[in-house]
Amino acid sequence: MAKTPKYPNPKFFKAKDNIDWKKQWENLKVCGGIFYEMFKETDWEAFKNGWKNTLKMDAERIKEELKNGKSLDGALKSGFARGLTPIIDGNVTIVIVAIVLMGAFGPSDGLFAKALHFVFFAFGPSTAGTIYAFGYTLLTGVLLNFVFGVFATRVMIRGAASIKALRNPWLYGAEKPGKEKAEKKPIDFVGLRKRFLTISTCLMAAIILCAAVFGVRLDTEFTGGAMITLSYDGSFEMAQVQQTASDALENTGLTLQTGENVATGEQTLKISMPGNETVTTDQVENLLTSLNEQYPDNAFAQLSLSNVSAAMGTKFLQKSLVAVVFALVLILLYIALRFKNIGGLTGGMMAVLALVNDLMVVFGTFVLLRTPLDGNFIAAMLTILGYSINDTVVVYDRIRENRTLMGKKASFEELVNRSVNQSARRTLITTITTVMALGVMCVVAKLYGLDSIFTFAFPLMMGMISGVYTSLCVSTSAWVLWSERKPKTKA
């Protein structure tokens, strides 16, 4: 049953709290995007140690420097210096994805659309407001987090460290005197490389098999057809409304999805009718009459009607696929350039191979949920490219740094294993906090029947989980395996 109340039920709160629920719910929706970025950038260690705004990378670096015996001032200086490069590299990859989202699916007269016109000119203008808005939010969130999460945090930490009462090293991640923990035995990631790659290969094969068995459903955005968006009140039985709509429109292939109009706060019902047939205003009026006769309490009303030709749908699908490939190419070139001293081109190719694994997981999630591939699918795919490669870049940065520290005497296998072990904790914390935020979004979306949010957040969450696995286990394993083909090749 589709239960999508406009706002939370005030009965759950005290009657004396005279609250404007509509206003508060709108504020909550806006804050949702901000909270998502906050969870992504907030360090769990910082919460434990009292520094809520410290970035994970800086916190881990400072902790390492303290563990190596440096003074507090020395640890802060060295930790900030060593943490800045991977923070920049990781955020640049997300910015690349955000720019591609805005350039491919934004208004044709926009800055990024003009800059990327040479890539997407063949597909004509095809603005997708939802995808563009997400790209804009993504870019804004990254830039703001970089300013406040890096520079403002460092100023505050340095200020705190100048106060005598706050100069105890354990406040910054060091172990308390006499309670030092025994150093844990490192995990032999490199020794398990063939097992990791086998698991990844089997997973992708299983996803392809599921797609062949269950089939892949495409939304009208990609196939052409008609999309009718209605507003309504209260809740209803989805199966019954779908049957009524099928009878009124004389079409049994309808797809219904509930959501919410962000601008007005109205509950929405999107009816997609794939195919070559168009829907006329008379048919929509007949649909509304049938729905309101059988469900008068829901007060269905038309918001929009879009007829998409099959040719336009095909072009939009092609443009979306080109956007994904173009983002992959840009990421490959960036990694090849930034890590050229350690064989960046090979590392970039292995990172792209790992990204394909993550994209397949997102695709498989849509297939298993029996959700049509639509704009949410493309947004989730491109977002995973940015976030997953972020973790991979952090590992690669460690490899580059350790190559300088360890010199040529260390084998590539030893170098990679050490770097992955050093990066694993930070990468896991990053993913756990982000998955927590997405998990909350999924629960709220299910509770309030917001299918459009759930079909974006849940596949994205699965892609995040896959991303941490591929960053630590797949990209580096493939790189080591490739290097074994030419033992004399310098890393």
C-alpha positions in Angstrom: 0.0 0.0 0.0 1.3 3.4 -0.9 1.2 5.5 2.2 2.6 8.9 1.6 1.3 11.5 4.1 2.4 15.0 3.2 4.0 15.7 6.6 4.7 13.7 9.7 1.7 13.0 11.9 1.5 15.6 14.7 -0.1 13.0 17.0 3.4 11.6 17.6 4.3 15.0 19.3 2.9 17.0 22.1 -0.2 18.9 21.4 1.2 21.9 23.2 3.9 22.2 20.6 2.2 24.6 18.2 4.3 23.9 15.2 3.7 24.7 11.5 4.3 21.2 10.3 4.3 22.1 6.6 7.0 24.6 7.1 9.0 22.2 9.3 8.7 19.4 6.8 10.0 21.6 4.0 12.9 22.7 6.1 13.7 19.0 6.9 13.8 18.2 3.2 16.3 20.9 2.5 18.4 19.8 5.5 18.4 16.3 4.1 20.9 17.2 1.4 23.1 19.1 3.9 23.1 16.1 6.3 24.1 13.8 3.5 27.2 15.9 2.9 27.9 16.2 6.6 27.9 12.5 7.2 30.2 12.0 4.2 32.7 14.5 5.5 32.4 13.9 9.3 35.1 11.9 11.1 34.0 9.3 13.6 37.2 9.7 15.5 36.6 13.4 15.6 33.3 12.7 17.5 35.1 10.5 20.0 37.9 13.0 20.6 35.7 16.0 20.7 36.6 17.5 17.3 33.3 17.1 15.4 34.4 19.0 12.3 37.8 17.4 11.7 38.1 15.6 8.4 38.9 11.9 8.5 42.0 12.3 6.5 43.6 14.9 8.8 42.5 13.0 11.9 44.1 9.8 10.8 47.3 11.6 9.7 47.6 13.4 13.0 47.1 10.2 14.9 49.8 8.5 12.9 52.3 11.3 13.5 51.6 11.2 17.3 52.0 7.4 17.2 55.4 7.9 15.6 56.5 10.0 18.6 56.2 13.5 17.3 55.1 16.4 19.5 51.6 17.7 19.3 52.7 20.8 17.2 54.8 18.7 15.0 52.1 16.1 14.5 49.5 18.8 13.6 51.9 20.4 11.1 53.0 17.2 9.5 49.5 15.7 9.5 47.9 18.7 7.9 50.6 18.8 5.2 50.4 15.1 4.4 46.6 15.0 4.5 46.0 17.9 2.1 47.1 16.1 -1.1 44.7 13.1 -0.9 41.9 15.4 0.2 42.3 17.5 -2.9 42.7 14.5 -5.2 39.6 12.8 -3.8 37.5 15.8 -4.1 38.6 16.6 -7.7 37.2 13.3 -8.9 33.8 14.1 -7.3 33.9 17.6 -8.9 34.6 15.9 -12.3 31.4 13.8 -11.9 29.3 16.9 -10.8 30.5 18.9 -13.8 29.6 16.0 -16.2 26.1 15.8 -14.6 25.5 19.5 -14.9 27.0 19.7 -18.4 25.1 16.7 -19.8 21.7 17.3 -18.3 21.6 21.0 -17.5 20.2 23.9 -19.6 21.9 24.3 -22.9 22.9 27.9 -22.2 24.6 26.9 -18.9 28.3 27.3 -18.3 29.1 23.6 -18.1 26.7 22.7 -20.9 28.6 25.1 -23.2 32.0 23.7 -22.0 31.0 20.1 -22.7 29.1 20.9 -25.9 31.8 19.1 -28.0 30.9 15.9 -26.2 27.1 16.0 -26.2 26.2 18.1 -29.2 25.1 15.1 -31.3 22.2 14.4 -28.9 20.6 17.8 -28.9 19.3 19.6 -25.8 17.7 17.3 -23.3 17.5 18.9 -19.9 16.8 16.6 -16.9 16.1 18.9 -13.9 16.5 16.2 -11.2 19.9 15.0 -12.4 21.1 18.6 -13.0 19.9 19.6 -9.5 21.7 16.7 -7.9 24.9 17.6 -9.8 24.6 21.2 -8.6 24.1 20.1 -5.0 27.0 17.7 -5.2 29.3 20.3 -6.5 28.2 22.9 -3.9 28.5 20.4 -1.1 32.0 19.4 -2.1 33.2 23.0 -2.3 31.6 24.0 0.9 32.9 21.0 2.8 36.4 21.7 1.4 36.3 25.2 2.7 34.7 24.6 6.1 35.9 21.0 6.6 39.5 21.6 5.8 40.6 25.2 6.3 38.1 26.2 9.0 38.7 23.0 10.9 42.5 23.4 10.8 42.2 26.9 12.1 40.0 25.7 15.0 42.3 22.8 15.8 45.4 25.0 15.8 43.5 27.4 18.1 42.5 24.7 20.4 46.0 23.3 20.5 47.3 26.6 21.7 45.2 26.3 24.9 47.2 24.7 27.7 44.2 22.6 28.9 43.7 21.2 25.5 47.2 20.1 24.6 46.9 16.5 25.8 47.9 14.4 22.8 45.1 11.8 23.5 42.6 14.4 22.7 43.9 14.3 19.1 44.0 10.5 18.7 47.0 9.4 20.6 46.8 6.5 23.1 46.7 7.3 26.8 50.0 6.7 28.6 50.3 3.2 29.8 47.3 2.1 27.6 49.0 1.7 24.3 47.5 -1.0 22.2 49.6 -3.7 20.7 50.1 -3.2 17.0 47.7 -5.3 15.0 49.1 -7.8 12.5 48.5 -6.3 9.0 46.1 -8.1 6.7 47.7 -9.7 3.6 45.5 -8.1 1.0 48.0 -8.8 -1.8 48.1 -12.5 -0.8 44.4 -12.7 -1.3 44.3 -10.9 -4.7 43.3 -13.9 -6.8 40.4 -14.6 -4.4 39.2 -11.0 -4.5 39.3 -10.9 -8.3 37.4 -14.2 -8.4 34.7 -12.9 -6.1 34.3 -9.8 -8.2 34.1 -11.8 -11.5 31.5 -14.1 -10.1 29.5 -11.2 -8.8 29.4 -9.5 -12.2 28.5 -12.8 -13.8 25.6 -13.3 -11.4 24.3 -9.8 -12.1 24.4 -10.5 -15.9 22.6 -13.8 -15.3 19.9 -12.0 -13.2 19.5 -9.4 -15.9 19.0 -12.1 -18.5 16.5 -14.0 -16.4 14.4 -11.1 -15.0 14.9 -8.8 -17.9 15.9 -5.1 -17.8 13.1 -2.5 -17.6 13.5 0.9 -19.2 11.5 4.0 -18.2 9.7 6.1 -20.7 12.6 8.6 -20.5 14.7 6.0 -22.5 12.1 4.1 -24.5 9.6 6.9 -25.4 6.0 7.0 -24.4 3.9 9.1 -22.1 4.4 10.3 -18.5 1.5 11.6 -16.5 2.1 13.3 -13.2 -0.8 13.6 -10.8 -1.1 15.2 -7.3 -3.2 13.5 -4.6 -4.1 13.5 -0.9 -4.0 10.8 1.7 -3.0 7.2 0.8 -4.2 4.5 -1.5 -3.8 0.9 -2.5 -1.2 1.0 -5.4 -2.5 -2.2 -7.0 -6.1 -1.0 -7.1 -5.1 2.4 -8.5 -2.9 0.8 -11.1 -5.8 -1.4 -12.3 -8.1 1.6 -12.5 -5.5 3.6 -14.5 -4.9 0.6 -16.8 -8.6 0.4 -17.6 -9.0 4.1 -18.2 -6.0 4.4 -20.5 -6.5 0.9 -22.0 -2.9 -0.1 -21.4 -1.7 -2.9 -19.2 2.0 -1.9 -19.3 1.8 1.0 -16.9 4.4 1.8 -14.3 3.3 3.8 -11.2 5.7 5.6 -8.8 4.9 7.8 -5.9 7.0 10.8 -4.9 6.8 14.4 -3.8 6.9 17.8 -5.5 9.8 19.5 -3.8 8.6 23.0 -4.8 5.0 22.6 -3.5 5.2 19.7 -1.0 2.4 17.9 -2.9 2.3 14.2 -3.0 2.7 13.0 -6.6 1.9 9.9 -8.6 3.9 9.4 -11.8 2.2 7.1 -14.4 4.6 5.9 -17.1 3.3 4.4 -20.3 6.1 3.1 -22.5 5.6 2.7 -26.2 4.9 4.7 -29.3 1.4 5.8 -28.4 0.8 9.3 -27.1 -1.7 10.4 -24.5 -4.2 13.1 -25.2 -5.8 15.6 -22.8 -9.1 13.8 -23.2 -7.5 10.5 -22.1 -6.1 12.3 -19.0 -9.5 13.7 -18.2 -11.0 10.3 -18.5 -8.3 8.9 -16.2 -9.0 11.6 -13.6 -12.7 11.0 -13.7 -12.2 7.3 -13.1 -9.8 7.8 -10.3 -11.8 10.5 -8.5 -15.0 8.4 -8.9 -13.5 5.4 -7.2 -11.2 7.3 -4.8 -12.9 10.6 -4.0 -10.9 11.1 -0.8 -7.6 11.2 -2.7 -8.6 14.2 -4.9 -6.4 13.3 -7.9 -5.4 16.3 -10.1 -3.2 16.7 -13.1 0.2 18.3 -12.7 1.9 17.6 -16.0 1.7 15.5 -19.2 4.8 14.6 -21.3 4.8 12.6 -24.5 8.3 11.4 -25.4 9.0 10.0 -28.8 10.9 6.8 -29.2 13.7 8.7 -31.0 14.0 11.2 -28.2 14.1 8.5 -25.6 16.8 6.6 -27.5 18.9 9.8 -27.7 18.5 10.5 -24.0 19.7 6.9 -23.3 22.7 7.3 -25.6 23.5 10.6 -24.0 23.4 9.1 -20.5 25.7 6.3 -21.5 28.1 8.7 -23.1 28.1 10.8 -19.9 29.1 7.7 -17.9 31.9 6.8 -20.3 33.1 10.4 -20.6 33.3 10.6 -16.8 35.3 7.3 -16.7 37.8 8.7 -19.3 38.3 11.9 -17.4 38.9 10.0 -14.1 41.4 7.7 -15.9 43.3 10.7 -17.3 43.3 12.5 -14.0 44.7 9.4 -12.1 47.3 8.8 -14.9 48.5 12.4 -14.6 48.5 12.7 -10.8 50.2 9.3 -10.2 52.5 9.1 -13.2 55.5 8.6 -11.0 54.2 5.2 -9.8 52.7 4.0 -13.1 49.5 6.1 -13.0 48.1 4.9 -16.3 48.1 1.3 -15.3 46.7 2.2 -11.9 44.0 4.3 -13.6 43.0 1.4 -15.8 42.7 -0.9 -12.8 40.7 1.8 -10.9 38.3 2.0 -13.9 38.0 -1.8 -13.9 37.0 -1.6 -10.2 34.5 1.2 -11.0 32.9 -1.1 -13.6 32.3 -3.6 -10.8 30.6 -0.9 -8.7 28.4 0.2 -11.7 27.4 -3.4 -12.2 26.3 -3.6 -8.6 24.1 -0.5 -9.0 22.7 -1.9 -12.2 22.0 -5.3 -10.5 20.2 -3.6 -7.7 17.8 -1.9 -10.1 17.3 -5.3 -11.8 16.5 -7.1 -8.6 14.2 -4.4 -7.4 12.4 -4.6 -10.7 12.7 -0.8 -11.0 12.8 0.7 -14.5 16.1 2.3 -15.4 15.5 6.1 -15.4 17.2 9.4 -14.4 17.8 8.1 -10.9 19.8 5.2 -12.4 22.1 7.6 -14.3 22.5 9.9 -11.3 23.4 6.9 -9.1 25.8 5.6 -11.6 27.7 8.9 -12.0 27.6 9.5 -8.3 29.2 6.2 -7.5 32.0 7.0 -10.0 32.9 10.0 -7.9 32.6 8.5 -4.4 34.2 5.1 -5.2 37.2 6.6 -7.0 37.6 8.9 -4.0 38.5 5.9 -1.8 40.8 4.5 -4.5 42.6 7.7 -4.9 43.4 7.7 -1.1 45.0 4.3 -1.4 47.0 5.3 -4.5 48.2 8.4 -2.6 49.5 6.2 0.1 51.3 4.0 -2.5 52.9 7.1 -3.9 54.0 8.4 -0.5 55.3 5.0 0.6 57.3 4.6 -2.6 59.1 7.8 -1.6 59.6 6.7 2.0 60.5 3.1 1.3 62.5 3.6 -1.9 63.1 1.1 -4.7 64.2 -1.6 -2.4 60.6 -2.5 -1.4 58.7 -4.8 -3.8 55.5 -3.5 -5.4 53.5 -6.2 -3.5 55.0 -5.1 -0.2 54.3 -1.4 -1.1 50.7 -2.0 -2.0 50.0 -4.2 1.0 51.4 -1.6 3.4 49.4 1.2 1.8 46.1 -0.7 1.8 46.5 -1.5 5.5 47.2 2.1 6.3 44.2 3.3 4.3 41.7 0.6 5.3 40.5 2.2 8.5 39.9 5.6 7.1 38.1 4.1 4.0 35.8 1.9 6.1 34.9 4.8 8.4 34.1 7.0 5.4 31.8 4.3 3.9 30.1 3.4 7.1 29.1 7.0 7.9 27.8 7.6 4.3 25.9 4.3 4.3 24.3 5.3 7.6 23.0 8.5 6.1 21.7 6.7 3.0 20.2 4.0 5.2 18.2 6.6 7.1 17.0 8.0 3.7 15.9 4.6 2.6 13.9 4.0 5.8 12.3 7.4 5.7 11.5 6.9 2.0 9.8 3.5 2.7 7.9 4.8 5.7 6.4 7.7 3.7 6.1 5.8 0.4 8.6 8.0 -1.4 9.5 5.5 -4.1 11.5 8.0 -6.2 13.9 8.6 -3.2 14.2 5.0 -2.3 15.0 3.9 -5.9 17.9 6.3 -5.8 19.2 6.0 -2.2 19.1 2.1 -2.0 21.1 1.4 -5.2 23.5 4.2 -4.2 24.0 2.5 -0.9 24.7 -0.8 -2.5 27.2 0.9 -4.8 28.9 2.5 -1.8 29.4 -0.9 -0.1 30.8 -2.3 -3.4 33.0 0.8 -3.7 34.8 0.2 -0.4 35.4 -3.4 -1.4 36.8 -2.6 -4.8 38.9 0.3 -3.6 40.7 -1.9 -1.0 40.6 -5.3 -2.7 40.0 -5.1 -6.4 41.8 -2.2 -7.9 45.0 -2.8 -6.0 44.8 -6.6 -6.5 44.4 -6.1 -10.3 47.3 -3.7 -10.3 49.6 -6.1 -8.5 48.5 -9.0 -10.7 49.2 -6.9 -13.8 52.6 -5.9 -12.5 53.5 -9.6 -12.2 53.3 -10.0 -15.9 56.5 -7.8 -16.2 58.5 -8.3 -13.1 61.2 -5.8 -14.1 58.7 -3.0 -14.6 59.2 -0.3 -12.0 56.1 0.7 -10.0 
